[in-house]
Amino acid sequence: MSEDDTELDDLDPTQLLEEANAAKEAGETEVAAKLFNTAGNVYMSVAEFEEALTSFEDALKLYEELGDEVGLSDSIYNLGVAQINLEQWEEASKTCQTAMEMFEKTSNKEGVADALYGLALATLGKKEFNAALDYFKQAQKAYKAVDNEQGVVSIIMDIGNAYADHEDLVTAEKEFKKALKIYQELDDKAGTADALSLLGDIAEVNNNQKKSAEYFVEAAQLYLDSELFDIAREVIERAEGKLWDLPKSTRRRLRKLVDDIIDVLPEETESDDDDNEDFDEDLIDFQ
């Protein structure tokens, strides 16, 4: 999680909206627009997408009044991200297209890459597989142009997921292995764990339980190192469930690794964040 994400955790969106409305009534349009946009980002960070959508729409109206092209392009893009998370694919596609054009107008190359990424996701949501792949490749090229390796590898992961959903596991596996290599080069433990976990899924589908268990154990350790304890627990439980189907020597080797991870995991607690499960913070950033 970035420093900006950490700062968002400390903000109360309800209070931000109160301040935004007060600023609007006082004629402080620019202040109000920024507050509405920030409130939307906070709602996004806790997966309250409907509220985020409304906040971004309010910000958008004010930026239009101001004629602020930078603020306008950011709020349009953010609106598109909210629509993607709400699976409003047609609207998201149009919004991200508009955001891309606005970012091009303001010479925001990073923004263009983000909007292309959003357009790819929206197009994939519309079940237009080949068109989505084209947008993914355009976004990947745009991220490379601004030296954004995280953007590049996130797209590779999504391409892999797209192929997996398309039941082309051979190509999906190749994409996940590409992503794995990049995450390792970036020393991104959580990203590496994500790639390993997906490779474990594919090995499981291919009935290679030994390889699947090995991937899951390695992923669980990296999730643990990243303090993503709930995910680590889920993945290590999947690995543990495979042990009795493995050769004795492999089972003994993995049993120790599994036990070591389980022993250091904190006790499981009930979470209030069940509604956030579908929101992937690394999927796409907001402005």
Steps between C-alpha positions, in 0.01 A plus 500: 500500500634842407551794733195666342291191579618514861396866522155415360451253786514791743223698330126493571308525171183621673689792651665571166158519332374739769804721443455476123136610517589784736774618264259478207240712680771752588595532135835326548448284193858378456528395865164323478600314183821372659314390813236311299776329303688406816181365658452286190853362532438412865178321411687311227764390749232332714310359200192722542469553128154652477600774744826549312311535172276772643797690645690489171190621313476795740868580451461472123218757491707752694813449290286559191379830652860597571626399157782316679619247242743326738239455772241409240714225344583352842137495611382348172759225532406436862136477395600236246681296766191510721286387207738210433471384860120526471520295178337778303704394201343707223506821704854429622621447145365837389629675812853357469506595130412858594761498779766380258419783259513752786835365623636524146382862483682584825813299399460265797672184372453308825132590492471378140648165606258475794201582280605243240527243778150589619373481143650152469327383818166649395529343155582164655195541722293539182634157388694654211810288555712592197425871527587489871834335424577778254430765765709307755794502258457871433492569875806282554690695236388828659619389845834394356538846347476659846712230671209373711597137559217443747252606236663268246495196727144565618388489138690175440315349795165617363584363155576168668168512685320582174653197328417281801136614487513427127611144592842541336705382797819452299517869406378605845784307662755668271367844596505422874860378471594825323339693784672282759841584357430874500360497855811317616723756327302778670531319835122527532414218739124543488500514120726195484260318731204593278675357193601182685147452629355526150760256370390271782141528378602396150708209627201388704269508196764303307498243785864565586435503875868489595582814301181668618583437866855628452374820338245553779756448778742746342219750444376465859846574638523817293150611601607443860815708445276773354274482809204399284399249763148412383620421149800307639263290712269426209786396270683287756175318580468416131855366502439299817193341347714350226769341715347152527477477121876551463792255503630433850831683455328810360236488773764495774690791344192716455346399834779677688465814290122499542526456877760777528268744323192397698693533828584866442168613355307720745174366633212538258256777591160589362528775242263780410655517155314217328340749262849602379596158365428591137711815506862457390700806590772403256260454212475865409584825677285808537622857461 
